[in-house]
Amino acid sequence: MKYSKTEKKIIVISCVLAVILAFPQTASAMHIMEGFLPVTHSIFWSAVAIPFLVMGVIKIRKLLQENRRLLVLLAMAGAFVFIISALKVPSVTGSSSHMTGTGLAAILFGPMVTSVLGAIVLLFQALLLAHGGLTTLGANTISMAVIGPLVAILLYKCGMKLKINRSVTIFIAAALGDLFAYMITAGQLAVAYPSEGGGVMESLILFLGVFAPTQVPLAILEGILTVLIFIALEKFARQELQDIGILEARA
């Protein structure tokens, strides 16, 4: 995918803005709830998310310019993220466990587009469902809509190159993408609230341990649901899947 000179300038500016906002801050040390992170952490994670969102918006614009029919598939992927990520289970204090739904979008459109879909979903959930928050939007975007999708698409591509069954690959990609999102959330919480005795690492182990009983089965369930949705798409949206290069045209 080639960017125009103007688009390259926008991306560079967004990266510079991220650095300016993120690193000069003085530090005092899966949806994270409103106000739970220190202000400097909220600013940092929001800044880190900016370049991903900018590149995602550019890619969405290009996709729709090339093929308007993909709008329906894009909306479906966003709706899938919204619905299953809204089904939350109480977990670590200040957070919750839930499926992310971003693995499917990452496989279909890539991690940059997924970052935009995830950020929009997180914004609506914060405003309409009091799930997450505006101050933690950046942190939640990084874990759920950036890192998770990146892991998912890398695993999917590796599985396809190794000629592993597509359904098995999708299951692994979606499930592990979900788990990695929560590993990042646990890391964000650990950095924000390090243990007095063991520091960040002890807090990380504690948060991961508390997340695991609810998140592991949810990740498995997400993997299964993603496979089922993809099977349905193969039947009802095969042409669109061929258009974005997920499936080959039938001979």
C-alpha positions in Angstrom: 0.0 0.0 0.0 1.5 3.3 -1.1 0.9 6.6 0.6 0.7 10.0 -1.2 3.2 12.7 -0.2 0.4 14.5 1.8 -0.6 11.3 3.6 3.1 10.6 4.5 3.4 14.1 5.9 0.2 13.6 8.0 1.6 10.3 9.4 5.0 11.8 10.2 3.3 14.8 12.0 1.2 12.3 14.0 4.3 10.4 15.1 6.0 13.7 16.1 2.9 14.7 18.1 3.0 11.3 19.8 6.6 11.8 20.9 5.9 15.4 22.1 2.9 14.4 24.1 4.3 11.1 25.5 7.9 11.5 26.5 8.3 14.9 28.2 5.8 14.0 30.8 7.1 13.4 34.4 6.0 10.0 35.6 4.9 9.2 39.2 6.4 6.0 39.0 -9.7 -4.8 29.6 -11.4 -1.8 29.7 -9.7 0.2 32.4 -12.4 2.3 34.0 -12.7 6.1 33.9 -10.1 8.0 36.0 -8.3 4.8 37.2 -5.0 5.7 35.5 -2.8 8.6 36.6 -3.0 11.6 34.3 0.5 11.2 32.9 -0.3 7.6 32.0 -3.5 8.6 30.3 -1.7 11.2 28.2 1.1 8.8 27.3 -1.2 6.0 26.0 -3.4 8.4 24.1 -0.3 9.8 22.4 0.9 6.4 21.4 -2.4 5.6 19.9 -2.5 8.7 17.6 -0.3 7.4 14.7 -2.2 4.1 14.5 -5.5 5.9 14.3 -4.2 8.3 11.6 -2.9 5.5 9.5 -6.1 3.6 10.0 -8.3 6.4 8.8 -6.1 6.8 5.7 -6.4 3.1 4.9 -10.2 3.1 5.5 -10.5 6.0 3.1 -8.4 4.2 0.4 -10.3 0.9 0.9 -13.7 2.6 0.4 -12.5 4.6 -2.6 -11.4 1.4 -4.3 -14.5 -0.6 -3.4 -17.6 0.9 -1.8 -19.0 -2.6 -1.2 -16.5 -3.1 1.6 -18.4 -0.6 3.7 -20.9 -3.3 4.7 -18.1 -5.7 5.7 -16.4 -2.9 7.6 -19.6 -2.1 9.5 -20.1 -5.7 10.3 -16.6 -6.1 11.7 -17.2 -3.0 13.8 -20.6 -4.3 15.1 -19.0 -7.6 16.0 -16.4 -5.8 18.1 -19.0 -3.7 19.8 -21.4 -6.5 20.7 -19.0 -9.1 22.1 -16.7 -6.6 23.8 -19.7 -5.1 25.6 -20.3 -8.5 27.4 -18.0 -7.9 30.3 -17.2 -10.0 33.4 -15.9 -8.2 36.6 -12.2 -8.9 37.1 -9.2 -6.9 38.5 -10.3 -3.8 40.5 -10.7 -1.0 38.1 -11.0 -3.2 35.0 -13.0 -6.1 33.5 -12.7 -9.2 31.5 -14.4 -9.6 28.1 -13.9 -10.7 24.6 -12.4 -8.1 22.2 -13.7 -9.2 18.8 -10.8 -7.4 17.1 -9.2 -10.5 15.8 -11.8 -10.8 13.0 -11.4 -7.2 11.9 -7.6 -7.6 12.0 -7.7 -10.6 9.7 -10.1 -8.9 7.3 -8.7 -5.4 7.2 -5.4 -5.3 9.1 -4.4 -3.8 12.4 -4.5 -0.2 11.4 -8.1 -0.3 10.3 -8.9 -2.3 13.4 -7.4 0.4 15.6 -10.0 2.9 14.3 -12.9 0.4 14.6 -11.8 -0.4 18.2 -11.3 3.2 19.2 -14.8 4.1 17.9 -16.3 1.1 19.8 -14.5 2.1 23.0 -15.7 5.7 22.7 -19.3 4.7 22.3 -19.1 2.1 25.1 -17.5 4.8 27.4 -20.3 7.3 26.6 -23.3 5.0 26.4 -22.5 2.0 28.6 -20.1 3.6 31.2 -17.7 0.8 30.1 -14.1 2.1 30.1 -13.7 5.8 30.0 -12.6 8.9 28.2 -9.4 9.4 30.2 -8.4 5.7 29.7 -9.5 5.6 26.0 -5.9 5.7 24.8 -4.8 2.9 27.1 -7.7 0.7 26.2 -7.2 1.4 22.5 -3.6 0.3 22.6 -4.4 -3.0 24.4 -7.6 -4.0 22.7 -7.4 -2.3 19.3 -3.7 -2.1 18.5 -1.6 -4.8 20.2 -4.3 -7.5 20.2 -5.0 -7.1 16.4 -1.2 -6.9 15.6 -0.7 -10.3 17.3 -3.8 -11.7 15.6 -2.8 -10.7 12.1 0.8 -11.9 12.6 -0.4 -15.3 13.8 -2.9 -15.6 10.9 -0.3 -14.8 8.3 2.1 -17.3 9.8 -0.5 -20.0 9.9 -1.4 -19.3 6.2 2.3 -19.5 5.2 2.7 -22.8 7.1 -0.5 -24.0 5.3 -2.3 -24.7 8.6 -6.0 -25.2 8.2 -7.7 -21.8 7.9 -10.3 -22.3 10.6 -7.6 -23.5 13.1 -5.4 -20.5 12.2 -8.3 -18.1 12.7 -9.1 -19.7 16.1 -5.5 -19.4 17.3 -5.2 -15.8 16.0 -8.4 -14.6 17.6 -7.9 -16.4 20.9 -4.2 -15.3 21.4 -4.9 -11.8 20.1 -7.5 -11.6 22.9 -5.1 -12.9 25.5 -2.3 -10.5 24.4 -4.6 -7.6 24.7 -5.2 -8.5 28.4 -1.5 -9.0 28.9 -1.0 -5.4 27.8 -3.8 -4.3 30.1 -2.2 -6.1 33.0 1.1 -4.4 32.1 -0.6 -0.9 32.0 -2.1 -1.5 35.4 1.2 -2.8 36.8 3.1 0.2 35.6 0.5 2.5 37.0 0.3 0.7 40.4 3.6 -1.1 41.1 3.8 -3.2 44.3 5.5 -1.6 47.2 7.6 -4.7 47.7 8.2 -6.2 44.3 7.6 -3.3 42.0 6.1 -3.5 38.5 7.0 -7.2 37.9 5.2 -8.4 41.1 2.1 -6.3 40.2 2.2 -7.7 36.6 2.2 -11.3 37.9 -0.6 -10.5 40.3 -2.8 -8.8 37.6 -2.1 -11.6 35.1 -3.1 -14.2 37.7 -6.3 -12.5 38.5 -7.2 -12.0 34.8 -6.5 -15.6 33.8 -9.5 -17.5 35.3 -12.0 -15.4 33.4 -9.9 -14.3 30.3 -8.6 -17.7 29.2 -12.1 -19.3 28.7 -13.3 -16.0 27.1 -10.4 -16.1 24.7 -11.3 -19.6 23.7 -14.9 -18.6 23.2 -13.8 -15.7 21.1 -11.7 -17.9 18.9 -14.7 -20.2 18.3 -17.1 -17.3 17.6 -14.6 -15.8 15.2 -14.3 -19.0 13.2 -18.1 -19.3 13.0 -18.5 -15.7 11.8 -15.8 -16.3 9.2 -17.5 -19.5 7.9 -20.7 -17.4 7.5 -18.8 -14.7 5.6 -17.4 -17.3 3.3 -20.9 -18.2 2.3 -22.6 -14.7 2.3 -19.8 -12.3 1.5 -17.4 -14.4 -0.6 -16.9 -11.8 -3.2 -15.9 -9.1 -0.6 -13.4 -11.6 0.9 -11.9 -12.1 -2.5 -11.8 -8.4 -3.1 -9.6 -7.9 0.0 -7.4 -10.9 -0.8 -8.6 -13.2 2.1 -10.0 -15.8 -0.3 -8.9 -16.8 -3.8 -11.4 -16.6 -6.6 -12.9 -19.9 -7.6 -11.6 -21.4 -10.8 
